[in-house]
Amino acid sequence: MTVLIYPKCSTCQKALGWLDAKGAPYETRHIKDERPTAAELKEWHAKSGLPLKRFFNTSGLLYKELGLKEKLPGMSEEEQLELLASDGMLVKRPLLVSENGVVPGFKSAEWEKLL
């Protein structure tokens, strides 16, 4: 299991604490330093069964600066994946990637299903 995180993110810290309390083994990956590729994002999106919009950090500064709320509906899936891959700060975090599925953001009930 891999968790893509931004170390200063309080939600990421909370999620890692939750995994630690469960005794779940995981590896972390710094989402800004080792940002996900478009190919990885495409695979994870398919595996998640979720709308691609869930992979965007809609509360992030960069999302707002780029006006993505208005732009995303007019973009193709490929364009959205390339945009997500261009900057790790656009990706919703933490991002849990496991053999059982992929979940962007931390909701303990959703994460519980993958453990």
N, C-alpha and C positions, 0 to 999 in steps of 0.2 A: 504494500500500500504506500502510495506517495501523496504527500500533502504539499501543494504549492502555496507558499506563504509570502507575506511581506512581514519581516520580523517586528516592525514597529506597530503593526496592526493589532489592536486589542482583541478583535474577534478571532484572529489567527491564534493568538496566545491562549484565548479561552478554549478554542477547538483542540489545541495540542494538549492542554491540561485535561480536557475531557477524555482524549485518547489515552493519556497517561494513566488516568484513574481507572480506565477499563483494562489496562494492561495490554493494549493493542500495539503490535509492532508496526512501525512506520518509518519512512524516510521523509525528510523535508527537502524542498527545492525552492530557492529564492526566486520569486516570480519576476523580479525586475532584472536580476543578474543572469538568470537562466530562463529567459522568457520562453513560453511555449511556441512551437512552430505552428504554422497554419495547418500542416498535415496532422500534428498531434491534436490540435483543437478540433479539426474535422472528425477525427476518430472518436475523441471524447464526447463531442456533441452527439454523434450517432449512438454511442454507448449509453448516454444519459437518458435519451428519450425526451429531453426537455427542449423547449423553444430556444433558439440561439440567443435571443435577447437575455436569457437568464445568465449567460456567460459574461455579460457586460457589467462592469462596476458602475452602475447608474448613479451612485452617490459620490463618485470620485470627481475631483477637480478637473481632470483632463477630459472626462466624458462631457462635463458641462461646458468647458472652454471650447471644445470642438463642435458644440451644438448637436450632439449625436441623437438626442431625443427626436429632433426633427429630421435628421438625415438618414437614420437607420432604416425606416420603412421603405425608402426608395433605393436602397442598396441591395445587390444580389447577395446570396449566402457566401459566395466566394470572396466578394469585396469585404463583407463583414469579418470573415475569418482572417483575411490579410490584415485588416485594421486591428483586430485583436492581437495578432502576432507581432504587430509593429511596436507595441509598448505593453509590458507586463502590468502596468498600472491601469490599463483598460479592462483587465480580466477580473471578474468577481473572485474574491478570495475570502477564506481559504478555498482551495479547489482540491477536493478529495478524489483521487484516482485509484481504483482498486480493480481486482479481477471481476468483482460482482457488479460494478457500475461506476458512475462518475456523478459527483454532486458539487455544484458551485455554491459557495456560501456555507455558513454553518447553521444547521438546524439539527439538534441532537436526534430527533425522531428519524430524519432522513438518513443521518449517518449510522444510526443504530441498525437500520435495515441492511447496510453494507457490511457490517461487522458480523 
